Amino acid sequence: MNILIAGGTGFVGKALTTYFSQNGHHTYILTRNAQKRENDPYIHYVQWLTEDTNPYEQLPAIDVVVNLAGESINSGRWNETRKRVIMESRLQATYAIYDLIAKMNKKPNVVIQASAIGIYGTSLNETFTERHEIMGTDFLAQTVKRWEEAGQRIASLGVRTVFMRFGIILGKGGGALPRIILPYKWFIGGTIGSGKQWMSWVHIDDVIGAIDFAIRHEKISGPVNVTAPSPVTMEQFGKTVANVLHRPHWLPVPSFALKLLLGEMSMLVLEGQRVIPEKLLQAGYHFSFPTVDRALANILQL
């Protein structure tokens, strides 16, 4: 297959590109700096979102489009400027993908659009599946809501569109895990906030597996929760990290300290939601890492 990826140089994008190339697919990565990238027989870099560039003219017929593009929500305090960049980077990329597909004589079979479980808002008591109405009113929920609304324009072109609502992605060399485990490596790990907040996580291998599964299963469309089937509380997660690393779990991090340090961005660890991947399970996807202890043992190689 010919697979087009926006955001192919990020944490998920790199893993996905490696997976596709190892399986004999040709991957075309949209980037602002194609001239600084070196192509190989299976990976091709295509300039976009710059003046005087037309990615449409540089592409063959595309079978699959994967849109992962957007400024990271994890870096930098959420001031008004930062929040505007987070929002606008996602909308700009999605509108550009729409314009590109609209020009294609042969439309792709499917568009995989990144999204996030933050769209549901936060709760200690609710369990969220894809059947739940959108309820979040915070910045992250509204960002994801507008992101998916922009993606709906692609679906209006008659292309099957899947919104992959990612949970907290765990893996080596990226995502949230390196920051989470650092205090434990220094022997000062402990419960963050109340510890009762839910953490709906997923192993990077299952992110790639779920994307591949959605591409191959034509009946899957619309929102899809990409989280492991066994979410845990933050306290349970911390104790599992401590157990896997053979470190103590003893020094709590109070909520007020994180709020002072991170501001509004502190909600990423102080609040959460219990999310179940109902669509994937019903469609027959089998998680490689359904439990957090197995996931952490694999990632940390213990």
C-alpha positions in Angstrom: 0.0 0.0 0.0 0.9 3.7 -0.4 0.4 5.3 3.0 0.5 9.1 3.6 1.3 10.3 7.1 1.1 13.8 8.6 3.0 14.0 11.8 5.2 11.1 10.9 8.3 12.4 12.7 6.6 12.3 16.2 6.6 9.5 18.8 3.6 7.6 17.2 4.5 8.6 13.7 8.0 7.1 13.9 6.8 3.8 15.3 4.1 3.6 12.7 6.5 4.4 9.8 8.9 1.7 11.0 6.0 -0.8 11.2 4.7 0.0 7.7 8.1 -0.1 6.0 9.0 -3.4 7.7 5.8 -4.8 6.2 6.6 -3.7 2.7 4.4 -0.6 2.5 5.5 2.7 1.0 5.1 5.6 3.4 5.0 9.2 2.3 5.6 11.6 5.2 4.3 15.2 5.0 6.9 17.6 6.5 7.9 21.2 6.4 11.5 20.2 6.1 11.6 17.5 3.4 15.0 18.7 2.1 16.6 17.8 5.4 15.3 14.3 5.3 16.8 11.4 3.4 14.5 9.1 1.5 14.9 5.3 1.4 13.2 2.7 -0.8 10.1 2.6 1.5 10.1 6.0 3.2 9.6 9.2 1.2 9.4 12.8 2.6 7.1 15.3 1.0 7.1 19.0 1.5 3.9 20.7 2.7 2.5 23.7 4.6 5.1 26.0 3.1 4.8 28.5 0.3 5.2 27.3 -3.3 4.7 23.6 -2.4 2.1 21.3 -3.7 2.2 17.9 -2.1 -0.5 16.6 -4.5 2.0 16.8 -7.4 4.6 14.7 -5.5 2.4 11.8 -4.6 1.2 8.6 -6.2 -2.3 7.2 -5.7 -2.7 7.0 -1.9 -4.5 4.1 -0.2 -4.4 5.3 3.4 -4.0 8.7 5.1 -2.9 8.9 8.7 -3.1 12.4 10.3 -1.2 12.6 13.5 -0.1 16.2 13.1 -0.4 18.7 16.0 1.7 20.5 18.5 2.5 18.4 21.6 0.3 19.1 24.6 3.0 18.0 27.0 5.7 20.6 26.4 5.3 24.1 27.8 3.0 25.8 30.2 -0.5 26.3 28.9 -0.7 30.0 28.6 -3.0 31.6 26.1 -0.4 31.7 23.3 0.5 28.0 23.9 -3.1 26.9 23.9 -3.7 28.8 20.6 -0.8 27.0 19.0 -2.0 23.6 20.3 -5.5 24.2 18.8 -4.5 25.9 15.6 -1.8 23.4 14.7 -4.3 20.6 14.7 -7.0 22.4 12.8 -4.5 23.7 10.2 -3.1 20.2 9.5 -6.6 18.7 9.3 -7.9 21.3 6.9 -4.8 20.8 4.8 -5.4 17.1 4.7 -9.0 17.8 3.6 -7.8 20.1 0.8 -5.3 17.5 -0.4 -7.8 14.6 -0.5 -10.4 16.8 -2.2 -7.9 17.2 -5.1 -7.3 13.5 -5.5 -9.0 11.8 -8.4 -8.8 8.5 -6.6 -9.7 9.0 -2.9 -7.9 6.9 -0.2 -9.7 3.9 1.2 -9.6 5.3 4.8 -8.3 8.2 6.8 -7.0 7.6 10.3 -7.4 10.8 12.2 -5.7 11.2 15.6 -7.9 12.3 18.5 -7.8 11.9 22.3 -9.9 10.6 25.2 -9.7 14.1 26.6 -12.8 14.8 24.6 -14.9 13.1 27.3 -13.8 15.5 30.0 -12.8 14.2 33.4 -14.6 12.0 36.0 -13.9 9.8 39.0 -17.1 7.8 38.6 -18.1 7.6 34.9 -16.9 4.9 32.5 -16.6 6.2 28.9 -17.1 4.2 25.7 -17.6 5.5 22.2 -21.4 5.5 22.8 -21.1 8.4 25.4 -22.1 11.9 24.4 -19.3 14.4 24.5 -19.4 16.1 27.9 -16.0 17.8 28.4 -15.9 21.6 28.8 -12.2 22.1 29.6 -9.6 23.3 27.1 -8.4 19.9 26.1 -11.9 18.5 25.6 -12.9 21.5 23.5 -9.6 21.2 21.4 -10.3 17.6 20.6 -13.9 18.3 19.9 -13.0 20.9 17.3 -10.3 18.6 15.9 -12.8 15.9 15.3 -15.3 18.4 13.8 -12.6 19.4 11.3 -12.0 15.8 10.5 -15.7 15.3 9.8 -15.2 17.4 6.6 -13.0 14.6 5.3 -15.8 12.1 5.9 -18.0 14.3 3.8 -15.8 13.5 0.8 -17.1 9.9 1.1 -13.9 8.6 2.7 -14.2 6.2 5.6 -12.8 8.2 8.5 -11.7 6.8 11.9 -11.1 9.0 14.9 -8.5 7.2 17.1 -9.1 8.6 20.6 -5.7 7.9 22.2 -5.2 7.4 25.9 -1.9 8.0 27.6 0.6 6.2 25.4 3.4 4.3 27.1 6.6 3.4 25.3 10.3 3.8 25.1 11.9 7.1 24.2 8.7 9.2 24.1 5.2 9.8 25.4 4.5 10.4 29.1 6.3 7.4 30.6 9.9 8.8 30.9 8.7 11.7 33.0 6.4 9.6 35.1 9.1 7.0 36.0 11.9 9.5 36.6 11.1 10.2 40.3 11.1 6.4 40.9 14.5 6.1 39.4 15.6 8.7 41.9 13.9 6.8 44.8 11.4 9.6 45.4 8.3 8.3 43.6 4.9 8.4 45.1 1.2 9.0 44.5 0.4 12.0 42.4 -2.5 14.1 43.7 -5.3 12.1 45.3 -4.2 8.9 43.5 -7.9 8.2 42.8 -7.9 9.8 39.3 -8.2 7.3 36.5 -5.4 6.7 34.0 -6.5 5.2 30.7 -3.3 4.1 29.2 -2.1 2.1 26.1 1.1 0.5 25.0 2.7 2.0 21.9 2.6 -1.5 20.2 -1.2 -1.6 20.7 -1.5 1.9 19.2 0.2 0.7 16.1 -1.8 -2.5 16.2 -5.1 -0.7 16.6 -4.3 1.7 13.7 -3.4 -1.3 11.4 -6.6 -3.1 12.6 -8.8 -0.1 11.8 -7.2 0.2 8.3 -7.9 -3.5 7.5 -11.4 -3.7 9.0 -13.8 -1.7 6.7 -16.7 -1.7 9.1 -14.8 0.4 11.7 -15.5 4.1 11.4 -16.1 7.2 13.5 -14.7 7.4 17.1 -12.5 4.5 18.4 -11.1 4.5 21.9 -7.4 3.5 21.8 -6.8 2.5 25.4 -6.0 -0.8 27.1 -9.1 -2.6 28.4 -7.9 -2.3 32.0 -7.5 1.3 33.1 -6.0 1.9 36.5 -6.0 4.7 39.1 -2.9 6.8 39.3 -2.1 5.3 42.7 -2.3 1.8 41.2 -0.1 2.9 38.3 2.5 4.4 40.6 2.7 1.2 42.7 3.1 -0.9 39.6 5.9 1.3 38.4 7.6 1.0 41.8 7.2 -2.8 41.7 8.6 -3.2 38.2 11.5 -0.9 38.9 12.1 -2.3 42.4 11.8 1.1 43.9 9.8 2.5 46.8 6.5 4.2 46.4 6.4 6.6 49.3 6.7 10.4 48.5 3.3 11.9 47.5 3.1 14.8 45.1 0.4 17.1 46.4 -2.1 18.6 43.9 -1.4 22.2 44.9 2.3 21.8 44.1 1.6 20.5 40.6 -0.9 23.3 40.0 1.7 25.8 41.0 4.4 24.2 38.8 2.3 23.4 35.7 -0.8 25.6 35.9 -3.7 24.4 33.8 -1.6 21.7 32.2 -1.6 19.9 35.6 -5.0 18.5 34.7 -3.1 15.9 32.5 -2.0 14.1 35.6 -4.4 15.3 38.4 -7.6 14.5 36.5 -8.5 11.6 34.3 -11.2 9.4 32.9 -12.0 5.7 32.9 -12.2 4.8 29.2 -12.9 1.3 27.7 -12.1 0.4 24.0 -15.5 -1.0 23.3 -15.4 -0.8 19.5 -12.0 -2.5 19.2 -13.0 -5.3 21.6 -16.3 -5.9 19.8 -14.5 -5.9 16.5 -12.2 -8.6 17.7 -8.9 -6.7 18.3 -6.7 -8.6 20.8 -4.4 -6.4 22.9 -0.8 -7.4 23.1 -0.6 -5.7 26.4 -4.0 -5.7 28.2 -2.6 -5.1 31.7 -0.3 -2.4 33.0 2.1 -4.7 34.7 2.8 -6.6 31.5 3.1 -3.3 29.6 5.6 -1.8 32.0 7.6 -5.0 32.3 7.9 -5.0 28.5 8.9 -1.4 28.1 11.3 -1.3 30.9 12.8 -4.8 29.9 12.5 -6.3 33.3 
